[in-house]
Amino acid sequence: MHCANLEFCPNCSVGRLVQAEPEDYCGRRVLRSFRALFLFWTILFSYAWEWLLSQLLSEERSRARLSRAHLKNARRLADGFARLRGVFIKMGQVLSVVGTFLPTAFGEALETLQDKVPPRPFSEIEGRLREAFGPEPLARFGSFDRQALAAASLAQVHRATTRDGREIAVKVLYPGIERLIVLDLAVLRSLLPVIKLLVKVGRVERVFHELGAMLARETDYQHERANMDRIRKIFADRPDVIVPEVIDELTAGGVLSMSFEAGTKINDLEAEQAQGIDAESVARLLVECYFTMLLEHRVFHADPHPGNFLARIGPKLVILDYGAVEELTPALSNGMKTVVLGAITRNDDQILAGLEQMGFIAEGGDRELLKQVGREYLKVLSSVKIEDFSKLDRQTMEKLSGYQQIRGRLRAVMKSVEYPEGYFYVERTLALLFGLIAQLSPKRGLPGLAMPLASKLFMGGFMPTPVAAPNTVKTDPAA
């Protein structure tokens, strides 16, 4: 027997019937969806119970219970995502770096999903290879290592050689992952009404739309090939930046073969030191690359995970994995330039103007309230002195988060803020980049390396495009 299936567009939620599947296979997928929903609703009911108890207990006891609930639910969510795999691992990775609205315990627990994705057995991967190359896929290669070199949430990489002996890396998409993405996004989208009740930031649904769009692009290897060509052209005149080359005859469907690029994992500081590679020089090169991509070409590698970069003597930087390459909207690009220029000149008004250009102020938002909160935050931020970016204590993290500046005004502030189009990718990229640079250059961090480079660019005439003043918007008296 077979069961009909309904597929949803990741951007618009419009459903369409797709090819029928064996009933037992469809049943397993339905069971997986129930497990995911059970996980989420268990966590939500846990917090609902804590809220009910807080009406009876003292404030001190309620806070202690809530702190324990955060730790328990964070572990529960991370373990659940690890078991569900697929999109949920990707979602956990995203939340670990952009989930600023979540308690700290969640970010710490979900960080474990960044590096600990177990590889699939080769017997599963071989099915995808047969789809691409026919019944004897390994005959296409000179050799093929059945043990995965690296594994991620959507695919894994195997080392191989061509028939003429060239070393290559073969990226293989997990079989059935496209349909799992559809089901998993439907589960996540079903929770959106609850999330919108808890998180009052305008257009928060854009996170789900943009996650769905990103996953669709990451499973399209023709798109990834185009991304590699695009980034290679950007750095064509830079011998210190290496982009792998695609092996056309061994690339088809969900299989992408490329030149094998040797190097040391970018955050393996001991190995770099042993080879005479200066980690801070590597960090500076990485920051230069992102300035070039973000502010000059408005296209950027949106997954600056340590596993996606290798360092070589020089230093030279090898950039891997081009599934997540995104374009920056003109509004975000121009607003970012304005924010950076404001930071260089220590001009609070310019920083706030840049944030408005980026699209953070909701229609009808209270601009005066946001400016007041923004100035308070920038004043606190200017007083933060960080000795080691790789070891931020809780007090410093709270200052960086700006939570104290919105205490007591959280609802009003969130009603005045919306999530800008395309910012999901930028926020995730900058958060990952901040952490990675902190490992390579703990004394200077991303701000310390970025500011001199930004000053040099702006002195060379690299200015934001002038924009018209925003229309006056009435403040919301109920905010």
C-alpha positions as CSV (number, residue, x, y, z in Angstrom):
1,M,0.0,0.0,0.0
2,H,1.0,3.6,-0.6
3,C,0.2,6.8,1.1
4,A,-0.2,10.2,-0.5
5,N,2.0,13.0,0.8
6,L,1.6,16.7,0.9
7,E,4.6,19.0,0.3
8,F,4.8,22.6,1.4
9,C,6.7,25.4,-0.2
10,P,9.3,26.6,2.4
11,N,8.5,30.2,1.6
12,C,4.8,30.4,1.2
13,S,3.4,27.3,2.9
14,V,1.3,26.4,-0.2
15,G,0.9,22.6,-0.3
16,R,1.0,20.3,-3.3
17,L,0.7,16.5,-3.7
18,V,4.0,14.7,-4.4
19,Q,4.8,11.1,-5.4
20,A,3.3,8.5,-3.2
21,E,5.5,6.5,-0.8
22,P,5.3,3.1,0.9
23,E,2.9,3.3,3.8
24,D,5.5,2.1,6.4
25,Y,8.0,4.7,5.2
26,C,5.3,7.4,5.4
27,G,4.3,6.1,8.8
28,R,7.9,6.5,10.1
29,R,7.9,10.1,9.0
30,V,4.6,10.8,10.6
31,L,5.9,9.3,13.8
32,R,9.0,11.5,13.5
33,S,6.8,14.6,13.3
34,F,4.9,13.5,16.4
35,R,8.1,13.0,18.3
36,A,9.2,16.5,17.3
37,L,5.9,18.0,18.4
38,F,6.0,16.1,21.6
39,L,9.4,17.5,22.3
40,F,8.3,21.1,21.8
41,W,5.0,20.8,23.7
42,T,6.8,19.1,26.6
43,I,9.1,22.1,26.9
44,L,6.2,24.6,26.6
45,F,4.1,22.7,29.2
46,S,7.1,22.7,31.5
47,Y,7.2,26.5,31.4
48,A,3.5,26.8,31.8
49,W,3.7,24.7,35.0
50,E,6.5,26.9,36.3
51,W,4.3,30.0,35.6
52,L,1.4,28.5,37.5
53,L,3.7,27.7,40.5
54,S,5.1,31.2,40.4
55,Q,1.7,32.5,41.4
56,L,1.9,30.6,44.6
57,L,5.7,30.6,45.5
58,S,7.9,33.4,46.6
59,E,9.9,35.4,43.9
60,E,13.2,33.8,45.1
61,R,11.9,30.2,44.9
62,S,10.3,30.9,41.5
63,R,13.6,32.2,40.1
64,A,15.5,29.2,41.4
65,R,12.9,26.8,39.9
66,L,12.9,28.7,36.6
67,S,16.7,28.5,36.4
68,R,16.6,24.8,36.9
69,A,13.9,24.5,34.3
70,H,16.0,26.4,31.8
71,L,18.9,23.9,32.3
72,K,16.6,20.9,32.1
73,N,14.8,22.1,29.0
74,A,17.9,23.2,27.2
75,R,19.4,19.7,27.6
76,R,16.1,18.2,26.6
77,L,16.0,20.3,23.4
78,A,19.6,19.7,22.4
79,D,19.3,15.9,23.0
80,G,16.0,15.8,21.1
81,F,17.4,17.7,18.1
82,A,20.4,15.3,18.1
83,R,18.1,12.3,17.9
84,L,15.8,13.8,15.2
85,R,18.8,15.0,13.1
86,G,18.3,16.7,9.7
87,V,16.6,20.1,9.9
88,F,16.4,20.0,13.7
89,I,20.2,19.9,14.0
90,K,20.4,22.8,11.5
91,M,17.7,24.6,13.6
92,G,19.7,24.0,16.8
93,Q,22.8,25.3,15.2
94,V,21.0,28.4,14.1
95,L,19.4,29.0,17.6
96,S,22.8,28.5,19.3
97,V,24.1,31.7,17.6
98,V,21.0,33.8,16.8
99,G,18.6,32.8,19.6
100,T,19.3,35.9,21.7
101,F,15.7,35.8,22.9
102,L,16.4,32.4,24.6
103,P,17.8,31.9,28.1
104,T,21.6,31.5,28.2
105,A,21.4,27.8,29.0
106,F,19.8,27.1,25.6
107,G,22.7,28.7,23.7
108,E,25.2,26.7,25.7
109,A,23.4,23.3,25.3
110,L,22.7,23.8,21.6
111,E,26.4,24.7,20.9
112,T,27.1,21.0,21.2
113,L,25.3,20.5,17.8
114,Q,27.8,22.6,16.0
115,D,30.5,20.0,15.8
116,K,28.9,16.7,16.8
117,V,26.9,15.5,13.8
118,P,27.5,11.7,13.5
119,P,28.1,10.4,9.9
120,R,25.6,8.1,8.2
121,P,26.5,4.5,7.3
122,F,27.9,4.2,3.8
123,S,25.1,1.8,2.9
124,E,22.7,4.8,3.2
125,I,25.0,7.1,1.2
126,E,25.5,4.6,-1.6
127,G,21.8,5.0,-2.5
128,R,22.4,8.7,-3.4
129,L,25.5,7.8,-5.4
130,R,23.5,5.2,-7.4
131,E,20.9,7.9,-8.1
132,A,23.6,10.1,-9.5
133,F,25.9,7.7,-11.4
134,G,23.9,4.4,-11.9
135,P,24.1,0.9,-10.5
136,E,28.0,0.8,-10.1
137,P,28.7,4.3,-8.9
138,L,32.2,3.6,-7.3
139,A,33.4,2.4,-10.7
140,R,33.4,6.1,-11.7
141,F,36.2,6.8,-9.2
142,G,39.8,5.7,-8.9
143,S,39.2,5.1,-5.2
144,F,36.5,6.0,-2.7
145,D,36.9,6.1,1.1
146,R,33.7,4.6,2.6
147,Q,34.5,6.3,6.0
148,A,33.2,9.9,6.0
149,L,35.8,12.6,6.3
150,A,33.2,15.1,7.8
151,A,29.5,15.1,8.5
152,A,26.9,17.9,8.7
153,S,23.2,18.2,9.2
154,L,22.3,17.7,5.5
155,A,25.2,15.9,3.9
156,Q,28.6,14.3,4.5
157,V,31.9,14.4,2.7
158,H,34.1,11.5,1.6
159,R,37.6,11.5,0.4
160,A,38.2,9.9,-3.1
161,T,40.4,10.0,-6.2
162,T,39.6,10.4,-9.9
163,R,40.6,7.7,-12.3
164,D,43.7,9.7,-13.2
165,G,44.7,9.9,-9.5
166,R,43.6,13.4,-8.5
167,E,42.6,13.7,-4.9
168,I,39.0,15.0,-4.5
169,A,36.4,15.6,-1.8
170,V,32.9,14.2,-2.6
171,K,29.9,15.8,-0.8
172,V,26.9,13.5,-0.7
173,L,23.4,14.7,0.2
174,Y,21.6,12.4,2.6
175,P,19.0,10.3,0.9
176,G,15.5,11.5,1.5
177,I,16.6,14.7,3.2
178,E,14.6,16.9,0.8
179,R,11.3,15.4,2.0
180,L,12.4,15.4,5.6
181,I,13.0,19.2,5.2
182,V,9.4,19.6,4.0
183,L,8.0,17.7,7.0
184,D,10.3,19.3,9.6
185,L,9.5,22.8,8.4
186,A,5.8,22.0,8.6
187,V,6.3,21.0,12.2
188,L,8.2,24.1,13.0
189,R,5.7,26.3,11.2
190,S,2.8,24.8,13.2
191,L,4.4,26.2,16.3
192,L,4.7,29.7,14.9
193,P,1.4,31.1,16.5
194,V,2.8,30.1,19.9
195,I,6.2,31.6,19.2
196,K,4.6,34.8,18.0
197,L,2.8,35.0,21.4
198,L,6.0,34.6,23.3
199,V,8.4,36.6,21.0
200,K,6.8,39.9,20.2
201,V,9.3,41.1,17.6
202,G,7.5,42.0,14.4
203,R,7.9,39.7,11.3
204,V,9.5,36.9,13.4
205,E,8.0,34.6,10.9
206,R,10.8,35.7,8.5
207,V,13.2,33.5,10.4
208,F,11.2,30.4,9.4
209,H,10.7,31.6,5.8
210,E,14.4,32.4,5.4
211,L,15.4,29.1,7.1
212,G,13.3,27.2,4.6
213,A,14.8,29.2,1.7
214,M,18.3,28.6,3.0
215,L,17.7,24.8,3.3
216,A,16.3,24.7,-0.2
217,R,19.4,26.3,-1.6
218,E,21.7,24.1,0.5
219,T,20.2,21.0,-1.0
220,D,20.6,22.3,-4.6
221,Y,24.1,21.4,-5.7
222,Q,23.7,23.3,-9.0
223,H,23.2,26.4,-6.9
224,E,26.3,25.5,-4.8
225,R,28.4,25.2,-7.9
226,A,27.2,28.7,-9.0
227,N,28.1,30.0,-5.6
228,M,31.7,28.6,-5.8
229,D,32.1,30.2,-9.2
230,R,30.8,33.5,-7.8
231,I,33.1,33.6,-4.8
232,R,36.1,32.5,-6.9
233,K,35.6,35.5,-9.2
234,I,35.5,37.8,-6.2
235,F,38.9,36.6,-5.0
236,A,40.4,35.9,-8.4
237,D,43.3,38.4,-7.8
238,R,44.1,37.1,-4.3
239,P,46.4,34.1,-4.2
240,D,46.0,33.9,-0.4
241,V,42.3,32.9,-0.8
242,I,41.6,29.4,-2.2
243,V,38.2,28.2,-3.5
244,P,37.9,24.5,-4.5
245,E,37.2,23.6,-8.2
246,V,34.3,21.5,-9.1
247,I,34.9,18.1,-10.9
248,D,32.2,18.2,-13.5
249,E,32.3,14.5,-14.6
250,L,31.8,13.4,-10.9
251,T,29.0,15.9,-10.1
252,A,25.4,15.1,-10.6
253,G,22.1,15.3,-8.6
254,G,22.9,15.2,-4.9
255,V,26.6,14.5,-5.4
256,L,29.1,17.3,-5.6
257,S,32.8,16.5,-6.3
258,M,35.5,19.1,-5.9
259,S,39.3,19.4,-5.6
260,F,40.6,18.1,-2.3
261,E,42.2,21.1,-0.5
262,A,44.7,20.3,2.3
263,G,45.1,22.6,5.3
264,T,44.8,22.9,9.0
265,K,41.4,23.5,10.6
266,I,41.3,27.2,11.2
267,N,40.8,27.0,15.0
268,D,43.4,24.2,15.5
269,L,45.8,26.7,17.2
270,E,48.4,24.1,18.3
271,A,48.8,22.7,14.8
272,E,49.0,26.3,13.3
273,Q,51.7,27.2,15.8
274,A,53.7,24.1,15.0
275,Q,53.7,25.1,11.3
276,G,54.6,28.7,12.0
277,I,51.2,30.0,11.0
278,D,50.2,33.1,13.0
279,A,46.6,32.7,14.1
280,E,46.0,36.5,14.3
281,S,47.1,36.9,10.7
282,V,44.7,34.2,9.7
283,A,41.9,36.0,11.6
284,R,42.8,39.3,9.9
285,L,42.7,37.6,6.5
286,L,39.3,36.1,7.3
287,V,37.9,39.6,8.4
288,E,39.3,41.1,5.2
289,C,37.5,38.5,3.2
290,Y,34.2,39.2,4.9
291,F,34.6,43.0,4.4
292,T,35.2,42.4,0.7
293,M,32.1,40.1,0.4
294,L,29.7,42.0,2.6
295,L,30.4,45.6,1.9
296,E,31.9,45.6,-1.6
297,H,30.0,42.8,-3.4
298,R,26.9,42.3,-1.2
299,V,27.3,38.5,-1.3
300,F,28.8,36.4,1.5
301,H,29.5,33.0,2.8
302,A,26.8,32.6,5.4
303,D,28.2,29.7,7.4
304,P,31.6,30.8,8.9
305,H,31.8,27.6,11.0
306,P,35.4,26.5,11.9
307,G,35.0,23.3,9.9
308,N,34.5,25.4,6.7
309,F,37.9,27.1,6.8
310,L,41.4,25.8,6.5
311,A,44.7,27.7,7.1
312,R,47.9,27.2,5.2
313,I,51.4,28.7,5.6
314,G,51.5,32.3,4.2
315,P,49.0,32.6,5.7
316,K,46.5,31.4,3.1
317,L,42.8,30.7,3.7
318,V,40.9,27.9,2.1
319,I,37.1,28.4,2.1
320,L,34.9,25.3,2.0
321,D,31.2,24.6,1.7
322,Y,29.2,27.0,-0.5
323,G,25.7,25.8,0.2
324,A,25.0,28.8,2.3
325,V,26.0,31.8,0.2
326,E,23.6,34.7,0.5
327,E,23.0,38.2,-1.0
328,L,22.8,41.3,1.1
329,T,19.9,43.5,0.4
330,P,20.8,47.2,-0.5
331,A,19.1,48.4,2.7
332,L,21.1,46.0,4.9
333,S,24.4,46.8,3.1
334,N,23.9,50.6,3.3
335,G,22.7,50.4,6.9
336,M,25.7,48.3,7.9
337,K,28.1,50.8,6.3
338,T,26.4,53.6,8.2
339,V,26.6,51.7,11.5
340,V,30.3,50.9,11.0
341,L,31.0,54.6,10.1
342,G,29.1,55.7,13.2
343,A,31.2,53.3,15.3
344,I,34.4,54.6,13.9
345,T,33.4,58.3,14.5
346,R,31.7,57.5,17.8
347,N,28.5,59.0,16.5
348,D,25.5,57.5,18.2
349,D,23.0,59.2,15.9
350,Q,24.7,57.7,12.9
351,I,24.6,54.2,14.4
352,L,20.9,54.5,15.2
353,A,20.3,55.9,11.7
354,G,22.1,52.9,10.2
355,L,19.9,50.5,12.2
356,E,16.9,52.3,10.9
357,Q,18.2,52.0,7.3
358,M,18.6,48.3,7.9
359,G,14.9,48.0,8.7
360,F,14.7,47.4,12.4
361,I,12.0,49.9,13.2
362,A,8.5,48.6,12.8
363,E,5.8,50.6,11.1
364,G,4.2,52.7,13.8
365,G,7.1,52.0,16.1
366,D,8.1,54.4,18.8
367,R,11.3,55.9,17.4
368,E,12.0,58.0,20.5
369,L,11.8,55.1,22.8
370,L,14.2,53.1,20.6
371,K,16.6,56.0,20.4
372,Q,16.6,56.3,24.2
373,V,17.2,52.6,24.7
374,G,19.8,52.6,21.9
375,R,21.8,55.5,23.5
376,E,21.6,53.8,26.9
377,Y,22.9,50.6,25.4
378,L,25.7,52.2,23.4
379,K,26.8,54.1,26.5
380,V,27.1,50.8,28.4
381,L,28.8,49.1,25.5
382,S,31.5,51.8,25.3
383,S,32.3,51.1,28.9
384,V,32.8,47.3,28.4
385,K,36.5,46.4,28.4
386,I,37.2,42.9,27.2
387,E,40.6,41.4,27.9
388,D,39.9,38.0,26.3
389,F,37.1,37.6,23.7
390,S,37.4,33.8,23.9
391,K,36.4,33.9,27.6
392,L,33.4,36.2,28.1
393,D,32.0,36.0,31.7
394,R,28.3,36.2,32.4
395,Q,28.3,39.8,33.5
396,T,30.0,40.9,30.2
397,M,27.6,38.8,28.2
398,E,24.7,40.5,29.9
399,K,26.1,43.9,29.0
400,L,26.7,42.8,25.4
401,S,23.1,41.5,25.2
402,G,21.6,44.9,26.3
403,Y,19.0,43.1,28.5
404,Q,19.4,45.6,31.3
405,Q,18.5,48.5,29.0
406,I,15.1,47.0,28.1
407,R,14.1,45.6,31.5
408,G,10.6,46.9,32.3
409,R,10.2,48.1,28.7
410,L,10.5,44.8,26.9
411,R,6.9,44.7,25.5
412,A,7.1,48.3,24.3
413,V,10.5,47.9,22.7
414,M,9.5,44.6,21.0
415,K,6.4,46.2,19.5
416,S,8.6,48.9,18.0
417,V,11.1,46.5,16.4
418,E,10.7,44.1,13.5
419,Y,13.0,41.5,11.9
420,P,14.5,43.0,8.7
421,E,14.3,41.1,5.5
422,G,17.5,39.0,5.0
423,Y,18.9,39.8,8.5
424,F,18.5,36.1,9.5
425,Y,21.6,35.2,7.4
426,V,23.6,38.3,8.5
427,E,22.9,37.8,12.2
428,R,23.9,34.1,12.1
429,T,27.0,34.9,10.1
430,L,28.2,37.7,12.3
431,A,27.5,35.7,15.5
432,L,29.5,32.7,14.2
433,L,32.3,35.0,12.9
434,F,32.5,36.8,16.3
435,G,33.1,33.4,18.1
436,L,35.6,32.2,15.5
437,I,37.7,35.3,15.5
438,A,37.6,35.3,19.3
439,Q,39.4,31.9,19.2
440,L,42.0,33.1,16.7
441,S,42.6,36.6,18.2
442,P,41.4,36.5,21.8
443,K,42.9,39.9,22.7
444,R,41.6,41.9,19.8
445,G,38.5,40.0,18.8
446,L,36.3,40.9,15.8
447,P,35.9,44.5,16.8
448,G,39.6,45.1,17.3
449,L,40.4,43.6,13.8
450,A,37.5,45.1,12.0
451,M,37.9,48.8,13.1
452,P,41.3,49.4,11.5
453,L,40.2,47.8,8.3
454,A,37.0,49.8,8.2
455,S,38.8,53.0,8.9
456,K,41.1,52.3,5.9
457,L,38.2,51.6,3.6
458,F,36.3,54.7,4.6
459,M,39.4,56.9,4.3
460,G,39.6,55.6,0.7
461,G,36.1,56.9,0.0
462,F,34.1,53.8,0.8
463,M,31.0,55.6,2.0
464,P,27.4,54.6,2.5
465,T,24.9,55.8,-0.2
466,P,23.0,58.8,0.9
467,V,19.3,58.0,1.6
468,A,16.3,60.2,2.1
469,A,15.3,60.9,5.7
470,P,12.6,58.5,6.9
471,N,9.0,59.5,7.0
472,T,7.8,60.7,10.4
473,V,5.9,58.0,12.1
474,K,3.6,58.7,15.0
475,T,4.5,57.0,18.2
476,D,2.2,54.4,19.6
477,P,0.8,55.7,23.0
478,A,0.1,52.1,24.1
479,A,3.7,51.0,23.5
